[in-house]
Every structure is written in structure tokens, then in C-alpha cells.
Amino acid sequence: AQQLFVDSPSSCPGGEKESACKMRKMLQQKSNDIAAVIMEPIIQGAGGMKVHSPWYLREIRNLCYEFDVLFIADEIATGFG
């Protein structure tokens, strides 16, 4: 099994749109080989306490739906202490 990654969106203006475009490109090229997209939706604690906007979360979910790939929202870090 191979793991594929798209960089987290930067905090610069347009960072989320750029990241969503990269996700679209990857799904266009490899959706037949991708079982699921897994992301921490609210706070990406291990990545530096990044918070994704509602637009970005909807966009990634919609891309997964469009390319028939599971979207898994795994919010584990906020459950600790």
C-alpha cells in the first residue's frame, strides 16, 4: 500500500484554494488507486494547530464525492485531556 499526501493549506491568502486544486489533480490522476482521504477536520494538532475553514472542508468532501473516494474525518487530537 502506498500513502499519498497533499500539503496542508498555507495560511497565506489563497492557500486553501491552492491545496484544494492539488487535491483535485491528485484525485483526477489516481482516484482508482485511492481508498480514502483522511484528515483532521477541526484542529490538525500534529501539524501545528492548524484550523481548516468550513469552505475547505466542504471542498475536500465534495472532491471525494465527485471522484468516489471515501472522506474520513478523524479528529483524535482534540479528544485528549
SEMARDO-740769 format. One record per atom (N, C-alpha, C): atom name; residue number from 1; y, z, x; residue in three letters. Coordinates in Angstrom, 2 decimals. Example, Ala and Ser with C-alpha at 12.3 -4.5 7.8 and 13.67 -1.06 7.14 Angstrom:
BEGIN
<a: N k: 1 py: -5.69 pz: 7.80 px: 13.19 r: ALA>
<a: CA k: 1 py: -4.50 pz: 7.80 px: 12.30 r: ALA>
<a: C k: 1 py: -3.30 pz: 7.80 px: 13.20 r: ALA>
<a: N k: 2 py: -2.25 pz: 7.08 px: 12.85 r: SER>
<a: CA k: 2 py: -1.06 pz: 7.14 px: 13.67 r: SER>
<a: C k: 2 py: 0.03 pz: 7.87 px: 12.90 r: SER>
END
This chain:
BEGIN
<a: N k: 1 py: -1.19 pz: 0.00 px: 0.84 r: ALA>
<a: CA k: 1 py: 0.00 pz: 0.00 px: 0.00 r: ALA>
<a: C k: 1 py: 1.25 pz: 0.00 px: 0.88 r: ALA>
<a: N k: 2 py: 2.22 pz: -0.74 px: 0.46 r: GLN>
<a: CA k: 2 py: 3.47 pz: -0.85 px: 1.20 r: GLN>
<a: C k: 2 py: 4.60 pz: -0.22 px: 0.40 r: GLN>
<a: N k: 3 py: 5.47 pz: 0.50 px: 1.06 r: GLN>
<a: CA k: 3 py: 6.65 pz: 1.07 px: 0.42 r: GLN>
<a: C k: 3 py: 7.85 pz: 0.19 px: 0.75 r: GLN>
<a: N k: 4 py: 8.62 pz: -0.12 px: -0.27 r: LEU>
<a: CA k: 4 py: 9.83 pz: -0.92 px: -0.09 r: LEU>
<a: C k: 4 py: 11.02 pz: -0.05 px: -0.47 r: LEU>
<a: N k: 5 py: 12.14 pz: -0.26 px: 0.20 r: PHE>
<a: CA k: 5 py: 13.32 pz: 0.54 px: -0.04 r: PHE>
<a: C k: 5 py: 14.55 pz: -0.33 px: -0.21 r: PHE>
<a: N k: 6 py: 15.43 pz: 0.10 px: -1.10 r: VAL>
<a: CA k: 6 py: 16.78 pz: -0.45 px: -1.21 r: VAL>
<a: C k: 6 py: 17.70 pz: 0.71 px: -0.86 r: VAL>
<a: N k: 7 py: 18.66 pz: 0.47 px: 0.00 r: ASP>
<a: CA k: 7 py: 19.58 pz: 1.53 px: 0.41 r: ASP>
<a: C k: 7 py: 20.25 pz: 2.17 px: -0.79 r: ASP>
<a: N k: 8 py: 20.49 pz: 3.48 px: -0.69 r: SER>
<a: CA k: 8 py: 21.24 pz: 4.18 px: -1.72 r: SER>
<a: C k: 8 py: 22.65 pz: 3.60 px: -1.77 r: SER>
<a: N k: 9 py: 23.26 pz: 3.61 px: -2.94 r: PRO>
<a: CA k: 9 py: 24.62 pz: 3.07 px: -3.03 r: PRO>
<a: C k: 9 py: 25.59 pz: 3.88 px: -2.17 r: PRO>
<a: N k: 10 py: 26.50 pz: 3.17 px: -1.54 r: SER>
<a: CA k: 10 py: 27.54 pz: 3.87 px: -0.77 r: SER>
<a: C k: 10 py: 28.58 pz: 4.41 px: -1.74 r: SER>
<a: N k: 11 py: 29.38 pz: 5.33 px: -1.27 r: SER>
<a: CA k: 11 py: 30.43 pz: 5.90 px: -2.10 r: SER>
<a: C k: 11 py: 31.69 pz: 5.04 px: -2.11 r: SER>
<a: N k: 12 py: 31.66 pz: 3.94 px: -1.38 r: CYS>
<a: CA k: 12 py: 32.80 pz: 3.02 px: -1.36 r: CYS>
<a: C k: 12 py: 32.89 pz: 2.29 px: -2.70 r: CYS>
<a: N k: 13 py: 34.08 pz: 1.83 px: -3.08 r: PRO>
<a: CA k: 13 py: 34.19 pz: 1.05 px: -4.31 r: PRO>
<a: C k: 13 py: 33.25 pz: -0.15 px: -4.27 r: PRO>
<a: N k: 14 py: 32.51 pz: -0.34 px: -5.32 r: GLY>
<a: CA k: 14 py: 31.57 pz: -1.45 px: -5.40 r: GLY>
<a: C k: 14 py: 30.21 pz: -1.16 px: -4.80 r: GLY>
<a: N k: 15 py: 30.01 pz: 0.05 px: -4.26 r: GLY>
<a: CA k: 15 py: 28.75 pz: 0.40 px: -3.61 r: GLY>
<a: C k: 15 py: 27.56 pz: 0.35 px: -4.55 r: GLY>
<a: N k: 16 py: 27.75 pz: 0.84 px: -5.78 r: GLU>
<a: CA k: 16 py: 26.64 pz: 0.82 px: -6.74 r: GLU>
<a: C k: 16 py: 26.30 pz: -0.61 px: -7.17 r: GLU>
<a: N k: 17 py: 27.32 pz: -1.42 px: -7.35 r: LYS>
<a: CA k: 17 py: 27.07 pz: -2.80 px: -7.75 r: LYS>
<a: C k: 17 py: 26.32 pz: -3.55 px: -6.65 r: LYS>
<a: N k: 18 py: 26.71 pz: -3.32 px: -5.41 r: GLU>
<a: CA k: 18 py: 26.04 pz: -3.95 px: -4.27 r: GLU>
<a: C k: 18 py: 24.58 pz: -3.52 px: -4.19 r: GLU>
<a: N k: 19 py: 24.33 pz: -2.24 px: -4.40 r: SER>
<a: CA k: 19 py: 22.96 pz: -1.73 px: -4.36 r: SER>
<a: C k: 19 py: 22.13 pz: -2.31 px: -5.51 r: SER>
<a: N k: 20 py: 22.72 pz: -2.41 px: -6.69 r: ALA>
<a: CA k: 20 py: 22.01 pz: -2.99 px: -7.83 r: ALA>
<a: C k: 20 py: 21.68 pz: -4.46 px: -7.57 r: ALA>
<a: N k: 21 py: 22.59 pz: -5.18 px: -6.92 r: CYS>
<a: CA k: 21 py: 22.33 pz: -6.58 px: -6.57 r: CYS>
<a: C k: 21 py: 21.16 pz: -6.69 px: -5.59 r: CYS>
<a: N k: 22 py: 21.09 pz: -5.76 px: -4.63 r: LYS>
<a: CA k: 22 py: 19.98 pz: -5.75 px: -3.68 r: LYS>
<a: C k: 22 py: 18.66 pz: -5.45 px: -4.40 r: LYS>
<a: N k: 23 py: 18.72 pz: -4.54 px: -5.38 r: MET>
<a: CA k: 23 py: 17.52 pz: -4.23 px: -6.15 r: MET>
<a: C k: 23 py: 17.07 pz: -5.45 px: -6.94 r: MET>
<a: N k: 24 py: 18.02 pz: -6.15 px: -7.56 r: ARG>
<a: CA k: 24 py: 17.68 pz: -7.36 px: -8.31 r: ARG>
<a: C k: 24 py: 17.00 pz: -8.38 px: -7.40 r: ARG>
<a: N k: 25 py: 17.55 pz: -8.58 px: -6.22 r: LYS>
<a: CA k: 25 py: 16.99 pz: -9.55 px: -5.29 r: LYS>
<a: C k: 25 py: 15.56 pz: -9.17 px: -4.90 r: LYS>
<a: N k: 26 py: 15.34 pz: -7.88 px: -4.61 r: MET>
<a: CA k: 26 py: 14.01 pz: -7.44 px: -4.24 r: MET>
<a: C k: 26 py: 13.03 pz: -7.65 px: -5.40 r: MET>
<a: N k: 27 py: 13.45 pz: -7.30 px: -6.61 r: LEU>
<a: CA k: 27 py: 12.56 pz: -7.46 px: -7.76 r: LEU>
<a: C k: 27 py: 12.29 pz: -8.93 px: -8.05 r: LEU>
<a: N k: 28 py: 13.28 pz: -9.79 px: -7.86 r: GLN>
<a: CA k: 28 py: 13.05 pz: -11.22 px: -8.04 r: GLN>
<a: C k: 28 py: 11.99 pz: -11.74 px: -7.08 r: GLN>
<a: N k: 29 py: 12.02 pz: -11.24 px: -5.85 r: GLN>
<a: CA k: 29 py: 11.12 pz: -11.72 px: -4.82 r: GLN>
<a: C k: 29 py: 9.75 pz: -11.06 px: -4.85 r: GLN>
<a: N k: 30 py: 9.68 pz: -9.79 px: -5.26 r: LYS>
<a: CA k: 30 py: 8.44 pz: -9.03 px: -5.07 r: LYS>
<a: C k: 30 py: 7.95 pz: -8.29 px: -6.30 r: LYS>
<a: N k: 31 py: 8.48 pz: -8.58 px: -7.49 r: SER>
<a: CA k: 31 py: 8.10 pz: -7.78 px: -8.66 r: SER>
<a: C k: 31 py: 6.60 pz: -7.80 px: -8.94 r: SER>
<a: N k: 32 py: 5.92 pz: -8.87 px: -8.58 r: ASN>
<a: CA k: 32 py: 4.46 pz: -8.91 px: -8.79 r: ASN>
<a: C k: 32 py: 3.72 pz: -7.93 px: -7.89 r: ASN>
<a: N k: 33 py: 4.36 pz: -7.47 px: -6.83 r: ASP>
<a: CA k: 33 py: 3.73 pz: -6.54 px: -5.88 r: ASP>
<a: C k: 33 py: 4.25 pz: -5.11 px: -6.03 r: ASP>
<a: N k: 34 py: 5.18 pz: -4.88 px: -6.95 r: ILE>
<a: CA k: 34 py: 5.81 pz: -3.56 px: -7.10 r: ILE>
<a: C k: 34 py: 5.29 pz: -2.90 px: -8.38 r: ILE>
<a: N k: 35 py: 4.72 pz: -1.71 px: -8.24 r: ALA>
<a: CA k: 35 py: 4.21 pz: -0.98 px: -9.39 r: ALA>
<a: C k: 35 py: 5.32 pz: -0.21 px: -10.10 r: ALA>
<a: N k: 36 py: 6.25 pz: 0.36 px: -9.32 r: ALA>
<a: CA k: 36 py: 7.27 pz: 1.22 px: -9.92 r: ALA>
<a: C k: 36 py: 8.46 pz: 1.39 px: -8.99 r: ALA>
<a: N k: 37 py: 9.59 pz: 1.71 px: -9.60 r: VAL>
<a: CA k: 37 py: 10.78 pz: 2.14 px: -8.87 r: VAL>
<a: C k: 37 py: 10.91 pz: 3.63 px: -9.15 r: VAL>
<a: N k: 38 py: 10.97 pz: 4.42 px: -8.08 r: ILE>
<a: CA k: 38 py: 11.08 pz: 5.87 px: -8.21 r: ILE>
<a: C k: 38 py: 12.40 pz: 6.30 px: -7.61 r: ILE>
<a: N k: 39 py: 13.17 pz: 7.07 px: -8.39 r: MET>
<a: CA k: 39 py: 14.42 pz: 7.58 px: -7.85 r: MET>
<a: C k: 39 py: 14.77 pz: 8.92 px: -8.48 r: MET>
<a: N k: 40 py: 15.53 pz: 9.70 px: -7.74 r: GLU>
<a: CA k: 40 py: 16.06 pz: 10.94 px: -8.28 r: GLU>
<a: C k: 40 py: 17.35 pz: 10.58 px: -9.01 r: GLU>
<a: N k: 41 py: 17.37 pz: 10.73 px: -10.32 r: PRO>
<a: CA k: 41 py: 18.50 pz: 10.19 px: -11.09 r: PRO>
<a: C k: 41 py: 19.78 pz: 11.01 px: -11.05 r: PRO>
<a: N k: 42 py: 19.68 pz: 12.31 px: -10.99 r: ILE>
<a: CA k: 42 py: 20.89 pz: 13.11 px: -11.13 r: ILE>
<a: C k: 42 py: 21.45 pz: 13.51 px: -9.77 r: ILE>
<a: N k: 43 py: 20.67 pz: 14.19 px: -8.97 r: ILE>
<a: CA k: 43 py: 21.13 pz: 14.59 px: -7.64 r: ILE>
<a: C k: 43 py: 20.06 pz: 14.21 px: -6.63 r: ILE>
<a: N k: 44 py: 20.42 pz: 13.36 px: -5.71 r: GLN>
<a: CA k: 44 py: 19.50 pz: 12.98 px: -4.65 r: GLN>
<a: C k: 44 py: 19.70 pz: 13.97 px: -3.51 r: GLN>
<a: N k: 45 py: 19.05 pz: 15.13 px: -3.63 r: GLY>
<a: CA k: 45 py: 19.27 pz: 16.23 px: -2.69 r: GLY>
<a: C k: 45 py: 18.89 pz: 15.91 px: -1.26 r: GLY>
<a: N k: 46 py: 17.74 pz: 15.29 px: -1.06 r: ALA>
<a: CA k: 46 py: 17.29 pz: 15.00 px: 0.30 r: ALA>
<a: C k: 46 py: 18.16 pz: 13.95 px: 0.98 r: ALA>
<a: N k: 47 py: 18.88 pz: 13.17 px: 0.20 r: GLY>
<a: CA k: 47 py: 19.71 pz: 12.12 px: 0.75 r: GLY>
<a: C k: 47 py: 21.16 pz: 12.51 px: 0.92 r: GLY>
<a: N k: 48 py: 21.49 pz: 13.79 px: 0.75 r: GLY>
<a: CA k: 48 py: 22.86 pz: 14.23 px: 0.97 r: GLY>
<a: C k: 48 py: 23.62 pz: 14.58 px: -0.30 r: GLY>
<a: N k: 49 py: 22.93 pz: 15.05 px: -1.32 r: MET>
<a: CA k: 49 py: 23.55 pz: 15.46 px: -2.59 r: MET>
<a: C k: 49 py: 24.34 pz: 14.32 px: -3.24 r: MET>
<a: N k: 50 py: 23.70 pz: 13.17 px: -3.35 r: LYS>
<a: CA k: 50 py: 24.33 pz: 12.01 px: -3.98 r: LYS>
<a: C k: 50 py: 24.11 pz: 12.05 px: -5.49 r: LYS>
<a: N k: 51 py: 25.14 pz: 11.72 px: -6.24 r: VAL>
<a: CA k: 51 py: 25.07 pz: 11.68 px: -7.69 r: VAL>
<a: C k: 51 py: 25.29 pz: 10.24 px: -8.12 r: VAL>
<a: N k: 52 py: 24.35 pz: 9.71 px: -8.89 r: HIS>
<a: CA k: 52 py: 24.47 pz: 8.33 px: -9.37 r: HIS>
<a: C k: 52 py: 25.22 pz: 8.29 px: -10.70 r: HIS>
<a: N k: 53 py: 26.01 pz: 7.27 px: -10.90 r: SER>
<a: CA k: 53 py: 26.75 pz: 7.13 px: -12.16 r: SER>
<a: C k: 53 py: 25.80 pz: 6.71 px: -13.28 r: SER>
<a: N k: 54 py: 26.16 pz: 6.99 px: -14.52 r: PRO>
<a: CA k: 54 py: 25.35 pz: 6.53 px: -15.65 r: PRO>
<a: C k: 54 py: 25.17 pz: 5.01 px: -15.64 r: PRO>
<a: N k: 55 py: 26.21 pz: 4.27 px: -15.24 r: TRP>
<a: CA k: 55 py: 26.09 pz: 2.81 px: -15.17 r: TRP>
<a: C k: 55 py: 24.97 pz: 2.39 px: -14.23 r: TRP>
<a: N k: 56 py: 24.94 pz: 2.99 px: -13.04 r: TYR>
<a: CA k: 56 py: 23.94 pz: 2.62 px: -12.04 r: TYR>
<a: C k: 56 py: 22.53 pz: 2.92 px: -12.53 r: TYR>
<a: N k: 57 py: 22.34 pz: 4.08 px: -13.12 r: LEU>
<a: CA k: 57 py: 21.02 pz: 4.43 px: -13.64 r: LEU>
<a: C k: 57 py: 20.56 pz: 3.46 px: -14.72 r: LEU>
<a: N k: 58 py: 21.47 pz: 3.11 px: -15.63 r: ARG>
<a: CA k: 58 py: 21.13 pz: 2.13 px: -16.68 r: ARG>
<a: C k: 58 py: 20.81 pz: 0.77 px: -16.07 r: ARG>
<a: N k: 59 py: 21.58 pz: 0.37 px: -15.08 r: GLU>
<a: CA k: 59 py: 21.38 pz: -0.94 px: -14.45 r: GLU>
<a: C k: 59 py: 20.00 pz: -1.02 px: -13.77 r: GLU>
<a: N k: 60 py: 19.63 pz: 0.01 px: -13.04 r: ILE>
<a: CA k: 60 py: 18.33 pz: 0.02 px: -12.38 r: ILE>
<a: C k: 60 py: 17.21 pz: 0.05 px: -13.42 r: ILE>
<a: N k: 61 py: 17.36 pz: 0.86 px: -14.46 r: ARG>
<a: CA k: 61 py: 16.37 pz: 0.90 px: -15.53 r: ARG>
<a: C k: 61 py: 16.25 pz: -0.47 px: -16.20 r: ARG>
<a: N k: 62 py: 17.37 pz: -1.11 px: -16.48 r: ASN>
<a: CA k: 62 py: 17.34 pz: -2.43 px: -17.11 r: ASN>
<a: C k: 62 py: 16.69 pz: -3.48 px: -16.21 r: ASN>
<a: N k: 63 py: 16.94 pz: -3.41 px: -14.91 r: LEU>
<a: CA k: 63 py: 16.29 pz: -4.34 px: -13.99 r: LEU>
<a: C k: 63 py: 14.78 pz: -4.13 px: -14.00 r: LEU>
<a: N k: 64 py: 14.35 pz: -2.89 px: -14.02 r: CYS>
<a: CA k: 64 py: 12.91 pz: -2.61 px: -14.08 r: CYS>
<a: C k: 64 py: 12.31 pz: -3.18 px: -15.36 r: CYS>
<a: N k: 65 py: 13.00 pz: -3.01 px: -16.47 r: TYR>
<a: CA k: 65 py: 12.53 pz: -3.55 px: -17.74 r: TYR>
<a: C k: 65 py: 12.46 pz: -5.08 px: -17.67 r: TYR>
<a: N k: 66 py: 13.50 pz: -5.69 px: -17.12 r: GLU>
<a: CA k: 66 py: 13.56 pz: -7.15 px: -17.02 r: GLU>
<a: C k: 66 py: 12.40 pz: -7.72 px: -16.19 r: GLU>
<a: N k: 67 py: 12.04 pz: -7.02 px: -15.12 r: PHE>
<a: CA k: 67 py: 11.00 pz: -7.52 px: -14.23 r: PHE>
<a: C k: 67 py: 9.64 pz: -6.85 px: -14.47 r: PHE>
<a: N k: 68 py: 9.52 pz: -6.10 px: -15.57 r: ASP>
<a: CA k: 68 py: 8.26 pz: -5.47 px: -15.96 r: ASP>
<a: C k: 68 py: 7.71 pz: -4.55 px: -14.86 r: ASP>
<a: N k: 69 py: 8.59 pz: -3.69 px: -14.35 r: VAL>
<a: CA k: 69 py: 8.24 pz: -2.71 px: -13.33 r: VAL>
<a: C k: 69 py: 8.55 pz: -1.33 px: -13.90 r: VAL>
<a: N k: 70 py: 7.66 pz: -0.38 px: -13.70 r: LEU>
<a: CA k: 70 py: 7.90 pz: 0.98 px: -14.20 r: LEU>
<a: C k: 70 py: 9.12 pz: 1.60 px: -13.52 r: LEU>
<a: N k: 71 py: 9.89 pz: 2.37 px: -14.29 r: PHE>
<a: CA k: 71 py: 11.01 pz: 3.13 px: -13.75 r: PHE>
<a: C k: 71 py: 10.64 pz: 4.60 px: -13.86 r: PHE>
<a: N k: 72 py: 10.56 pz: 5.29 px: -12.73 r: ILE>
<a: CA k: 72 py: 10.20 pz: 6.70 px: -12.72 r: ILE>
<a: C k: 72 py: 11.39 pz: 7.51 px: -12.25 r: ILE>
<a: N k: 73 py: 11.89 pz: 8.38 px: -13.14 r: ALA>
<a: CA k: 73 py: 13.00 pz: 9.28 px: -12.81 r: ALA>
<a: C k: 73 py: 12.38 pz: 10.61 px: -12.39 r: ALA>
<a: N k: 74 py: 12.43 pz: 10.93 px: -11.11 r: ASP>
<a: CA k: 74 py: 11.78 pz: 12.10 px: -10.56 r: ASP>
<a: C k: 74 py: 12.84 pz: 13.06 px: -10.04 r: ASP>
<a: N k: 75 py: 13.20 pz: 14.02 px: -10.85 r: GLU>
<a: CA k: 75 py: 14.25 pz: 14.98 px: -10.49 r: GLU>
<a: C k: 75 py: 13.61 pz: 16.30 px: -10.06 r: GLU>
<a: N k: 76 py: 13.10 pz: 16.34 px: -8.85 r: ILE>
<a: CA k: 76 py: 12.40 pz: 17.55 px: -8.41 r: ILE>
<a: C k: 76 py: 13.33 pz: 18.54 px: -7.72 r: ILE>
<a: N k: 77 py: 14.26 pz: 18.07 px: -6.93 r: ALA>
<a: CA k: 77 py: 15.08 pz: 18.98 px: -6.10 r: ALA>
<a: C k: 77 py: 15.92 pz: 19.94 px: -6.94 r: ALA>
<a: N k: 78 py: 16.39 pz: 19.51 px: -8.09 r: THR>
<a: CA k: 78 py: 17.24 pz: 20.41 px: -8.90 r: THR>
<a: C k: 78 py: 16.44 pz: 21.51 px: -9.56 r: THR>
<a: N k: 79 py: 15.12 pz: 21.43 px: -9.54 r: GLY>
<a: CA k: 79 py: 14.29 pz: 22.47 px: -10.13 r: GLY>
<a: C k: 79 py: 14.06 pz: 23.67 px: -9.22 r: GLY>
<a: N k: 80 py: 14.46 pz: 23.58 px: -7.97 r: PHE>
<a: CA k: 80 py: 14.26 pz: 24.69 px: -7.03 r: PHE>
<a: C k: 80 py: 15.41 pz: 25.68 px: -7.10 r: PHE>
<a: N k: 81 py: 15.04 pz: 26.96 px: -7.15 r: GLY>
<a: CA k: 81 py: 15.88 pz: 28.13 px: -7.04 r: GLY>
<a: C k: 81 py: 17.26 pz: 28.06 px: -7.47 r: GLY>
END
